Protein backbone atom coordinates (compact mmCIF):
# COMPACT_ATOMS: atom_id res chain seq x y z
CA UNK A 1 0.00 0.00 0.00
CA UNK A 2 1.30 3.49 -0.91
CA UNK A 3 -0.12 6.87 -0.01
CA UNK A 4 0.77 10.26 -1.50
CA UNK A 5 2.76 12.84 0.40
CA UNK A 6 4.43 16.12 -0.41
CA UNK A 7 7.49 14.58 -2.04
CA UNK A 8 5.90 11.75 -4.00
CA UNK A 9 4.61 8.44 -2.69
CA UNK A 10 5.62 6.76 0.53
CA UNK A 11 4.99 3.18 1.60
CA UNK A 12 3.00 2.98 4.81
CA UNK A 13 4.26 -0.53 5.43
CA UNK A 14 6.57 -3.18 3.97
CA UNK A 15 6.11 -6.90 3.45
CA UNK A 16 8.75 -9.17 4.98
CA UNK A 17 9.21 -12.66 3.61
CA UNK A 18 9.78 -15.98 5.32
CA UNK A 19 11.57 -18.80 3.50
CA UNK A 20 10.73 -18.67 -0.24
CA UNK A 21 9.77 -22.12 -1.52
CA UNK A 22 9.54 -23.50 2.02
CA UNK A 23 6.31 -21.82 3.11
CA UNK A 24 4.78 -25.15 4.15
CA UNK A 25 7.81 -26.11 6.23
CA UNK A 26 8.74 -22.75 7.76
CA UNK A 27 6.32 -23.22 10.68
CA UNK A 28 8.35 -26.24 11.81
CA UNK A 29 11.70 -24.72 10.85
CA UNK A 30 10.92 -21.86 13.20
CA UNK A 31 11.31 -24.17 16.21
CA UNK A 32 15.06 -24.82 15.72
CA UNK A 33 15.54 -21.13 14.92
CA UNK A 34 13.77 -20.21 18.16
CA UNK A 35 15.94 -22.73 20.02
CA UNK A 36 19.07 -21.11 18.58
CA UNK A 37 17.80 -17.70 19.63
CA UNK A 38 17.24 -18.92 23.20
CA UNK A 39 20.72 -20.48 23.21
CA UNK A 40 22.18 -17.16 22.05
CA UNK A 41 20.37 -15.15 24.72
CA UNK A 42 21.08 -17.55 27.58
CA UNK A 43 24.69 -18.16 26.51
CA UNK A 44 25.50 -14.46 26.29
CA UNK A 45 23.67 -13.70 29.55
CA UNK A 46 25.82 -16.37 31.20
CA UNK A 47 28.99 -14.70 29.88
CA UNK A 48 27.83 -11.32 31.21
CA UNK A 49 26.89 -12.80 34.59
CA UNK A 50 30.23 -14.62 34.98
CA UNK A 51 32.28 -11.55 34.06
CA UNK A 52 30.20 -9.33 36.35
CA UNK A 53 30.33 -11.60 39.42
CA UNK A 54 33.95 -12.84 39.16
CA UNK A 55 36.27 -10.05 40.31
CA UNK A 56 39.26 -11.86 38.83
CA UNK A 57 37.69 -11.35 35.40
CA UNK A 58 37.40 -7.58 35.75
CA UNK A 59 40.10 -7.15 33.13
CA UNK A 60 39.88 -5.39 29.73
CA UNK A 61 39.63 -8.60 27.70
CA UNK A 62 36.67 -9.91 29.68
CA UNK A 63 34.95 -6.53 29.98
CA UNK A 64 35.11 -6.18 26.20
CA UNK A 65 33.77 -9.74 25.96
CA UNK A 66 30.77 -8.82 28.13
CA UNK A 67 30.15 -5.81 25.85
CA UNK A 68 30.25 -8.15 22.85
CA UNK A 69 27.76 -10.48 24.55
CA UNK A 70 25.40 -7.62 25.31
CA UNK A 71 25.48 -6.47 21.69
CA UNK A 72 24.89 -10.03 20.48
CA UNK A 73 21.73 -10.23 22.61
CA UNK A 74 20.46 -6.90 21.25
CA UNK A 75 21.26 -7.76 17.61
CA UNK A 76 19.45 -11.09 17.70
CA UNK A 77 16.52 -9.61 19.66
CA UNK A 78 16.11 -6.79 17.14
CA UNK A 79 15.08 -9.30 14.47
CA UNK A 80 14.24 -12.75 15.83
CA UNK A 81 10.86 -12.02 17.53
CA UNK A 82 9.47 -10.57 14.29
CA UNK A 83 11.00 -13.43 12.33
CA UNK A 84 9.26 -15.94 14.58
CA UNK A 85 5.96 -14.07 14.09
CA UNK A 86 6.42 -14.41 10.32
CA UNK A 87 7.13 -18.13 10.46
CA UNK A 88 4.46 -19.04 13.03
CA UNK A 89 1.65 -16.53 12.46
CA UNK A 90 2.34 -15.30 8.91
CA UNK A 91 2.68 -11.77 10.31
CA UNK A 92 4.58 -10.43 7.31
CA UNK A 93 3.70 -6.72 7.47
CA UNK A 94 5.83 -4.15 9.26
CA UNK A 95 4.93 -0.48 9.54
CA UNK A 96 7.24 2.02 7.87
CA UNK A 97 8.44 3.65 11.13
CA UNK A 98 8.92 0.25 12.79
CA UNK A 99 10.97 -0.83 9.77
CA UNK A 100 13.15 2.29 10.06
CA UNK A 101 13.68 1.63 13.78
CA UNK A 102 14.61 -2.01 13.16
CA UNK A 103 16.95 -1.02 10.32
CA UNK A 104 18.70 1.57 12.50
CA UNK A 105 19.01 -0.92 15.38
CA UNK A 106 20.49 -3.71 13.24
CA UNK A 107 23.01 -1.49 11.44
CA UNK A 108 24.06 0.58 14.46
CA UNK A 109 24.48 -2.49 16.70
CA UNK A 110 26.56 -4.16 13.98
CA UNK A 111 28.76 -1.06 13.83
CA UNK A 112 29.14 -1.12 17.62
CA UNK A 113 30.09 -4.81 17.55
CA UNK A 114 32.73 -4.14 14.92
CA UNK A 115 34.22 -1.41 17.13
CA UNK A 116 34.26 -3.73 20.16
CA UNK A 117 36.04 -6.42 18.12
CA UNK A 118 38.63 -3.80 17.15
CA UNK A 119 39.04 -2.84 20.82
CA UNK A 120 39.55 -6.50 21.71
CA UNK A 121 42.25 -6.78 19.04
CA UNK A 122 43.96 -3.69 20.44
CA UNK A 123 43.80 -5.23 23.92
CA UNK A 124 45.51 -8.41 22.66
CA UNK A 125 48.14 -6.31 20.83
CA UNK A 126 49.05 -4.32 23.96
CA UNK A 127 48.96 -7.43 26.20
CA UNK A 128 51.33 -9.42 23.94
CA UNK A 129 53.52 -6.76 22.32
CA UNK A 130 53.74 -4.33 25.28
CA UNK A 131 52.82 -6.40 28.36
CA UNK A 132 54.45 -4.00 30.85
CA UNK A 133 52.26 -1.13 29.61
CA UNK A 134 49.00 -3.08 29.45
CA UNK A 135 47.78 -2.14 32.92
CA UNK A 136 48.49 1.56 32.39
CA UNK A 137 47.19 1.79 28.80
CA UNK A 138 43.92 -0.09 29.27
CA UNK A 139 42.66 1.13 32.62
CA UNK A 140 39.04 0.53 33.66
CA UNK A 141 37.99 4.17 32.99
CA UNK A 142 39.61 4.01 29.56
CA UNK A 143 37.87 0.71 28.75
CA UNK A 144 34.56 2.31 29.76
CA UNK A 145 35.24 5.27 27.46
CA UNK A 146 36.04 2.90 24.60
CA UNK A 147 32.70 1.16 25.17
CA UNK A 148 30.88 4.51 25.14
CA UNK A 149 32.76 5.54 22.00
CA UNK A 150 31.63 2.32 20.30
CA UNK A 151 27.98 3.17 21.08
CA UNK A 152 28.30 6.78 19.89
CA UNK A 153 30.19 5.79 16.74
CA UNK A 154 27.71 3.09 15.74
CA UNK A 155 24.67 5.29 16.37
CA UNK A 156 26.15 8.39 14.69
CA UNK A 157 27.21 6.55 11.53
CA UNK A 158 23.83 4.88 11.07
CA UNK A 159 21.53 7.74 12.16
CA UNK A 160 21.37 9.29 8.63
CA UNK A 161 20.15 6.03 7.04
CA UNK A 162 16.47 6.29 8.12
CA UNK A 163 16.54 10.01 7.25
CA UNK A 164 17.72 9.27 3.71
CA UNK A 165 15.14 6.50 3.28
CA UNK A 166 12.30 8.79 4.40
CA UNK A 167 13.19 11.21 1.59
CA UNK A 168 12.64 8.54 -1.06
CA UNK A 169 9.33 7.95 -2.86
CA UNK A 170 8.02 4.37 -2.99
CA UNK A 171 5.58 3.72 -5.79
CA UNK A 172 6.27 0.14 -6.83
CA UNK A 173 6.59 -3.07 -4.82
CA UNK A 174 6.84 -2.92 -1.04
CA UNK A 175 8.04 -6.52 -0.65
CA UNK A 176 11.45 -6.84 0.96
CA UNK A 177 13.82 -9.74 0.31
CA UNK A 178 14.52 -10.54 3.98
CA UNK A 179 12.68 -11.36 7.18
CA UNK A 180 13.78 -8.00 8.61
CA UNK A 181 14.62 -4.49 7.35
CA UNK A 182 18.05 -3.70 5.90
CA UNK A 183 19.08 -0.39 4.34
CA UNK A 184 20.36 -1.91 1.10
CA UNK A 185 17.14 -3.90 0.80
CA UNK A 186 14.70 -1.04 1.46
CA UNK A 187 16.40 1.52 -0.78
CA UNK A 188 16.11 -0.77 -3.84
CA UNK A 189 12.31 -0.45 -3.65
CA UNK A 190 12.42 3.32 -4.20
CA UNK A 191 11.32 4.75 -7.55
CA UNK A 192 13.91 7.56 -7.47
CA UNK A 193 17.64 8.14 -7.69
CA UNK A 194 19.31 6.28 -4.80
CA UNK A 195 22.92 7.28 -5.50
CA UNK A 196 23.11 9.26 -2.24
CA UNK A 197 22.05 6.16 -0.29
CA UNK A 198 24.51 3.95 -2.17
CA UNK A 199 27.42 6.36 -1.69
CA UNK A 200 26.71 6.91 1.99
CA UNK A 201 26.30 3.16 2.52
CA UNK A 202 29.69 2.56 0.94
CA UNK A 203 31.24 5.34 3.05
CA UNK A 204 29.87 3.70 6.20
CA UNK A 205 31.13 0.24 5.22
CA UNK A 206 34.59 1.55 4.33
CA UNK A 207 34.97 3.88 7.33
CA UNK A 208 33.56 1.40 9.86
CA UNK A 209 33.71 -2.25 8.83
CA UNK A 210 36.54 -1.79 6.31
CA UNK A 211 38.72 0.32 8.61
CA UNK A 212 38.04 -1.90 11.63
CA UNK A 213 38.89 -5.11 9.77
CA UNK A 214 42.06 -3.50 8.39
CA UNK A 215 43.20 -2.40 11.86
CA UNK A 216 42.36 -5.82 13.33
CA UNK A 217 44.48 -7.46 10.61
CA UNK A 218 47.32 -5.03 11.31
CA UNK A 219 47.11 -5.79 15.04
CA UNK A 220 47.47 -9.50 14.42
CA UNK A 221 50.35 -9.01 12.00
CA UNK A 222 52.20 -7.13 14.76
CA UNK A 223 51.19 -9.79 17.29
CA UNK A 224 52.46 -12.54 14.99
CA UNK A 225 55.76 -10.70 14.51
CA UNK A 226 56.22 -10.47 18.29
CA UNK A 227 55.08 -14.04 19.04
CA UNK A 228 57.50 -15.57 16.52
CA UNK A 229 60.35 -14.21 18.62
CA UNK A 230 59.17 -15.96 21.80
CA UNK A 231 59.86 -19.43 23.11
CA UNK A 232 57.50 -22.25 22.06
CA UNK A 233 55.81 -22.30 25.43
CA UNK A 234 55.26 -18.55 25.33
CA UNK A 235 54.06 -18.82 21.73
CA UNK A 236 51.44 -21.40 22.67
CA UNK A 237 50.22 -19.24 25.56
CA UNK A 238 50.04 -16.11 23.39
CA UNK A 239 48.21 -17.87 20.56
CA UNK A 240 45.84 -19.42 23.10
CA UNK A 241 44.71 -15.98 24.28
CA UNK A 242 43.99 -14.91 20.68
CA UNK A 243 42.18 -17.95 19.24
CA UNK A 244 38.75 -17.05 20.63
CA UNK A 245 38.94 -13.49 19.36
CA UNK A 246 40.10 -14.56 15.90
CA UNK A 247 37.14 -16.95 15.71
CA UNK A 248 34.76 -14.15 16.80
CA UNK A 249 36.19 -11.87 14.09
CA UNK A 250 35.63 -14.43 11.35
CA UNK A 251 32.18 -15.34 12.69
CA UNK A 252 31.13 -11.67 12.49
CA UNK A 253 32.84 -10.38 9.35
CA UNK A 254 32.42 -13.29 6.92
CA UNK A 255 28.56 -13.34 6.95
CA UNK A 256 28.45 -9.52 7.00
CA UNK A 257 30.78 -9.07 4.04
CA UNK A 258 29.14 -11.91 2.11
CA UNK A 259 25.65 -10.43 2.53
CA UNK A 260 26.86 -6.93 1.61
CA UNK A 261 28.58 -8.18 -1.53
CA UNK A 262 25.51 -10.09 -2.69
CA UNK A 263 23.28 -7.04 -2.17
CA UNK A 264 25.61 -4.57 -3.88
CA UNK A 265 27.04 -6.60 -6.75
CA UNK A 266 24.76 -9.61 -7.22
CA UNK A 267 22.46 -9.29 -10.22
CA UNK A 268 20.79 -12.68 -10.07
CA UNK A 269 20.58 -14.45 -6.75
CA UNK A 270 18.38 -17.12 -5.30
CA UNK A 271 15.88 -15.54 -2.90
CA UNK A 272 16.04 -18.47 -0.46
CA UNK A 273 19.84 -18.26 -0.37
CA UNK A 274 19.64 -14.51 0.27
CA UNK A 275 17.19 -14.98 3.17
CA UNK A 276 19.33 -17.73 4.69
CA UNK A 277 22.46 -15.56 4.40
CA UNK A 278 20.60 -12.71 6.13
CA UNK A 279 19.38 -14.96 8.94
CA UNK A 280 22.89 -16.40 9.34
CA UNK A 281 24.36 -12.90 9.60
CA UNK A 282 22.13 -12.01 12.57
CA UNK A 283 21.83 -15.35 14.37
CA UNK A 284 25.08 -17.29 13.99
CA UNK A 285 27.50 -14.85 15.73
CA UNK A 286 25.32 -14.51 18.88
CA UNK A 287 25.01 -18.32 19.06
CA UNK A 288 28.65 -19.19 18.40
CA UNK A 289 30.47 -16.44 20.33
CA UNK A 290 29.60 -17.70 23.86
CA UNK A 291 30.30 -21.28 22.74
CA UNK A 292 33.71 -20.33 21.33
CA UNK A 293 34.70 -18.32 24.40
CA UNK A 294 33.27 -20.97 26.73
CA UNK A 295 35.33 -23.71 25.08
CA UNK A 296 38.54 -21.86 24.19
CA UNK A 297 38.95 -19.51 27.15
CA UNK A 298 40.14 -21.40 30.23
CA UNK A 299 38.95 -18.82 32.77
CA UNK A 300 35.42 -18.66 31.29
CA UNK A 301 35.25 -22.44 30.94
CA UNK A 302 36.24 -22.99 34.57
CA UNK A 303 33.61 -20.51 35.80
CA UNK A 304 30.89 -22.15 33.69
CA UNK A 305 31.78 -25.59 35.07
CA UNK A 306 31.82 -24.22 38.60
CA UNK A 307 28.47 -22.47 38.04
CA UNK A 308 26.78 -25.67 36.85
CA UNK A 309 28.47 -27.67 39.62
CA UNK A 310 27.09 -25.31 42.27
CA UNK A 311 23.64 -25.31 40.63
CA UNK A 312 23.57 -29.11 40.52
CA UNK A 313 24.53 -29.43 44.20
CA UNK A 314 22.02 -26.76 45.19
CA UNK A 315 19.18 -28.68 43.46
CA UNK A 316 20.11 -31.97 45.16
CA UNK A 317 17.88 -32.88 48.16
C-alpha positions as CSV (number, residue, x, y, z in Angstrom):
1,X,0.0,0.0,0.0
2,X,1.3,3.5,-0.9
3,X,-0.1,6.9,0.0
4,X,0.8,10.3,-1.5
5,X,2.8,12.8,0.4
6,X,4.4,16.1,-0.4
7,X,7.5,14.6,-2.0
8,X,5.9,11.8,-4.0
9,X,4.6,8.4,-2.7
10,X,5.6,6.8,0.5
11,X,5.0,3.2,1.6
12,X,3.0,3.0,4.8
13,X,4.3,-0.5,5.4
14,X,6.6,-3.2,4.0
15,X,6.1,-6.9,3.4
16,X,8.8,-9.2,5.0
17,X,9.2,-12.7,3.6
18,X,9.8,-16.0,5.3
19,X,11.6,-18.8,3.5
20,X,10.7,-18.7,-0.2
21,X,9.8,-22.1,-1.5
22,X,9.5,-23.5,2.0
23,X,6.3,-21.8,3.1
24,X,4.8,-25.2,4.1
25,X,7.8,-26.1,6.2
26,X,8.7,-22.8,7.8
27,X,6.3,-23.2,10.7
28,X,8.4,-26.2,11.8
29,X,11.7,-24.7,10.8
30,X,10.9,-21.9,13.2
31,X,11.3,-24.2,16.2
32,X,15.1,-24.8,15.7
33,X,15.5,-21.1,14.9
34,X,13.8,-20.2,18.2
35,X,15.9,-22.7,20.0
36,X,19.1,-21.1,18.6
37,X,17.8,-17.7,19.6
38,X,17.2,-18.9,23.2
39,X,20.7,-20.5,23.2
40,X,22.2,-17.2,22.0
41,X,20.4,-15.1,24.7
42,X,21.1,-17.6,27.6
43,X,24.7,-18.2,26.5
44,X,25.5,-14.5,26.3
45,X,23.7,-13.7,29.5
46,X,25.8,-16.4,31.2
47,X,29.0,-14.7,29.9
48,X,27.8,-11.3,31.2
49,X,26.9,-12.8,34.6
50,X,30.2,-14.6,35.0
51,X,32.3,-11.5,34.1
52,X,30.2,-9.3,36.4
53,X,30.3,-11.6,39.4
54,X,33.9,-12.8,39.2
55,X,36.3,-10.1,40.3
56,X,39.3,-11.9,38.8
57,X,37.7,-11.4,35.4
58,X,37.4,-7.6,35.7
59,X,40.1,-7.2,33.1
60,X,39.9,-5.4,29.7
61,X,39.6,-8.6,27.7
62,X,36.7,-9.9,29.7
63,X,35.0,-6.5,30.0
64,X,35.1,-6.2,26.2
65,X,33.8,-9.7,26.0
66,X,30.8,-8.8,28.1
67,X,30.2,-5.8,25.8
68,X,30.2,-8.2,22.8
69,X,27.8,-10.5,24.6
70,X,25.4,-7.6,25.3
71,X,25.5,-6.5,21.7
72,X,24.9,-10.0,20.5
73,X,21.7,-10.2,22.6
74,X,20.5,-6.9,21.3
75,X,21.3,-7.8,17.6
76,X,19.4,-11.1,17.7
77,X,16.5,-9.6,19.7
78,X,16.1,-6.8,17.1
79,X,15.1,-9.3,14.5
80,X,14.2,-12.7,15.8
81,X,10.9,-12.0,17.5
82,X,9.5,-10.6,14.3
83,X,11.0,-13.4,12.3
84,X,9.3,-15.9,14.6
85,X,6.0,-14.1,14.1
86,X,6.4,-14.4,10.3
87,X,7.1,-18.1,10.5
88,X,4.5,-19.0,13.0
89,X,1.6,-16.5,12.5
90,X,2.3,-15.3,8.9
91,X,2.7,-11.8,10.3
92,X,4.6,-10.4,7.3
93,X,3.7,-6.7,7.5
94,X,5.8,-4.2,9.3
95,X,4.9,-0.5,9.5
96,X,7.2,2.0,7.9
97,X,8.4,3.6,11.1
98,X,8.9,0.2,12.8
99,X,11.0,-0.8,9.8
100,X,13.1,2.3,10.1
101,X,13.7,1.6,13.8
102,X,14.6,-2.0,13.2
103,X,16.9,-1.0,10.3
104,X,18.7,1.6,12.5
105,X,19.0,-0.9,15.4
106,X,20.5,-3.7,13.2
107,X,23.0,-1.5,11.4
108,X,24.1,0.6,14.5
109,X,24.5,-2.5,16.7
110,X,26.6,-4.2,14.0
111,X,28.8,-1.1,13.8
112,X,29.1,-1.1,17.6
113,X,30.1,-4.8,17.6
114,X,32.7,-4.1,14.9
115,X,34.2,-1.4,17.1
116,X,34.3,-3.7,20.2
117,X,36.0,-6.4,18.1
118,X,38.6,-3.8,17.2
119,X,39.0,-2.8,20.8
120,X,39.6,-6.5,21.7
121,X,42.2,-6.8,19.0
122,X,44.0,-3.7,20.4
123,X,43.8,-5.2,23.9
124,X,45.5,-8.4,22.7
125,X,48.1,-6.3,20.8
126,X,49.1,-4.3,24.0
127,X,49.0,-7.4,26.2
128,X,51.3,-9.4,23.9
129,X,53.5,-6.8,22.3
130,X,53.7,-4.3,25.3
131,X,52.8,-6.4,28.4
132,X,54.4,-4.0,30.9
133,X,52.3,-1.1,29.6
134,X,49.0,-3.1,29.4
135,X,47.8,-2.1,32.9
136,X,48.5,1.6,32.4
137,X,47.2,1.8,28.8
138,X,43.9,-0.1,29.3
139,X,42.7,1.1,32.6
140,X,39.0,0.5,33.7
141,X,38.0,4.2,33.0
142,X,39.6,4.0,29.6
143,X,37.9,0.7,28.8
144,X,34.6,2.3,29.8
145,X,35.2,5.3,27.5
146,X,36.0,2.9,24.6
147,X,32.7,1.2,25.2
148,X,30.9,4.5,25.1
149,X,32.8,5.5,22.0
150,X,31.6,2.3,20.3
151,X,28.0,3.2,21.1
152,X,28.3,6.8,19.9
153,X,30.2,5.8,16.7
154,X,27.7,3.1,15.7
155,X,24.7,5.3,16.4
156,X,26.2,8.4,14.7
157,X,27.2,6.5,11.5
158,X,23.8,4.9,11.1
159,X,21.5,7.7,12.2
160,X,21.4,9.3,8.6
161,X,20.2,6.0,7.0
162,X,16.5,6.3,8.1
163,X,16.5,10.0,7.3
164,X,17.7,9.3,3.7
165,X,15.1,6.5,3.3
166,X,12.3,8.8,4.4
167,X,13.2,11.2,1.6
168,X,12.6,8.5,-1.1
169,X,9.3,8.0,-2.9
170,X,8.0,4.4,-3.0
171,X,5.6,3.7,-5.8
172,X,6.3,0.1,-6.8
173,X,6.6,-3.1,-4.8
174,X,6.8,-2.9,-1.0
175,X,8.0,-6.5,-0.7
176,X,11.5,-6.8,1.0
177,X,13.8,-9.7,0.3
178,X,14.5,-10.5,4.0
179,X,12.7,-11.4,7.2
180,X,13.8,-8.0,8.6
181,X,14.6,-4.5,7.4
182,X,18.0,-3.7,5.9
183,X,19.1,-0.4,4.3
184,X,20.4,-1.9,1.1
185,X,17.1,-3.9,0.8
186,X,14.7,-1.0,1.5
187,X,16.4,1.5,-0.8
188,X,16.1,-0.8,-3.8
189,X,12.3,-0.4,-3.7
190,X,12.4,3.3,-4.2
191,X,11.3,4.8,-7.5
192,X,13.9,7.6,-7.5
193,X,17.6,8.1,-7.7
194,X,19.3,6.3,-4.8
195,X,22.9,7.3,-5.5
196,X,23.1,9.3,-2.2
197,X,22.0,6.2,-0.3
198,X,24.5,3.9,-2.2
199,X,27.4,6.4,-1.7
200,X,26.7,6.9,2.0
201,X,26.3,3.2,2.5
202,X,29.7,2.6,0.9
203,X,31.2,5.3,3.0
204,X,29.9,3.7,6.2
205,X,31.1,0.2,5.2
206,X,34.6,1.5,4.3
207,X,35.0,3.9,7.3
208,X,33.6,1.4,9.9
209,X,33.7,-2.2,8.8
210,X,36.5,-1.8,6.3
211,X,38.7,0.3,8.6
212,X,38.0,-1.9,11.6
213,X,38.9,-5.1,9.8
214,X,42.1,-3.5,8.4
215,X,43.2,-2.4,11.9
216,X,42.4,-5.8,13.3
217,X,44.5,-7.5,10.6
218,X,47.3,-5.0,11.3
219,X,47.1,-5.8,15.0
220,X,47.5,-9.5,14.4
221,X,50.4,-9.0,12.0
222,X,52.2,-7.1,14.8
223,X,51.2,-9.8,17.3
224,X,52.5,-12.5,15.0
225,X,55.8,-10.7,14.5
226,X,56.2,-10.5,18.3
227,X,55.1,-14.0,19.0
228,X,57.5,-15.6,16.5
229,X,60.4,-14.2,18.6
230,X,59.2,-16.0,21.8
231,X,59.9,-19.4,23.1
232,X,57.5,-22.2,22.1
233,X,55.8,-22.3,25.4
234,X,55.3,-18.5,25.3
235,X,54.1,-18.8,21.7
236,X,51.4,-21.4,22.7
237,X,50.2,-19.2,25.6
238,X,50.0,-16.1,23.4
239,X,48.2,-17.9,20.6
240,X,45.8,-19.4,23.1
241,X,44.7,-16.0,24.3
242,X,44.0,-14.9,20.7
243,X,42.2,-18.0,19.2
244,X,38.8,-17.1,20.6
245,X,38.9,-13.5,19.4
246,X,40.1,-14.6,15.9
247,X,37.1,-16.9,15.7
248,X,34.8,-14.1,16.8
249,X,36.2,-11.9,14.1
250,X,35.6,-14.4,11.3
251,X,32.2,-15.3,12.7
252,X,31.1,-11.7,12.5
253,X,32.8,-10.4,9.3
254,X,32.4,-13.3,6.9
255,X,28.6,-13.3,6.9
256,X,28.5,-9.5,7.0
257,X,30.8,-9.1,4.0
258,X,29.1,-11.9,2.1
259,X,25.7,-10.4,2.5
260,X,26.9,-6.9,1.6
261,X,28.6,-8.2,-1.5
262,X,25.5,-10.1,-2.7
263,X,23.3,-7.0,-2.2
264,X,25.6,-4.6,-3.9
265,X,27.0,-6.6,-6.7
266,X,24.8,-9.6,-7.2
267,X,22.5,-9.3,-10.2
268,X,20.8,-12.7,-10.1
269,X,20.6,-14.4,-6.8
270,X,18.4,-17.1,-5.3
271,X,15.9,-15.5,-2.9
272,X,16.0,-18.5,-0.5
273,X,19.8,-18.3,-0.4
274,X,19.6,-14.5,0.3
275,X,17.2,-15.0,3.2
276,X,19.3,-17.7,4.7
277,X,22.5,-15.6,4.4
278,X,20.6,-12.7,6.1
279,X,19.4,-15.0,8.9
280,X,22.9,-16.4,9.3
281,X,24.4,-12.9,9.6
282,X,22.1,-12.0,12.6
283,X,21.8,-15.4,14.4
284,X,25.1,-17.3,14.0
285,X,27.5,-14.8,15.7
286,X,25.3,-14.5,18.9
287,X,25.0,-18.3,19.1
288,X,28.7,-19.2,18.4
289,X,30.5,-16.4,20.3
290,X,29.6,-17.7,23.9
291,X,30.3,-21.3,22.7
292,X,33.7,-20.3,21.3
293,X,34.7,-18.3,24.4
294,X,33.3,-21.0,26.7
295,X,35.3,-23.7,25.1
296,X,38.5,-21.9,24.2
297,X,39.0,-19.5,27.2
298,X,40.1,-21.4,30.2
299,X,38.9,-18.8,32.8
300,X,35.4,-18.7,31.3
301,X,35.2,-22.4,30.9
302,X,36.2,-23.0,34.6
303,X,33.6,-20.5,35.8
304,X,30.9,-22.2,33.7
305,X,31.8,-25.6,35.1
306,X,31.8,-24.2,38.6
307,X,28.5,-22.5,38.0
308,X,26.8,-25.7,36.8
309,X,28.5,-27.7,39.6
310,X,27.1,-25.3,42.3
311,X,23.6,-25.3,40.6
312,X,23.6,-29.1,40.5
313,X,24.5,-29.4,44.2
314,X,22.0,-26.8,45.2
315,X,19.2,-28.7,43.5
316,X,20.1,-32.0,45.2
317,X,17.9,-32.9,48.2
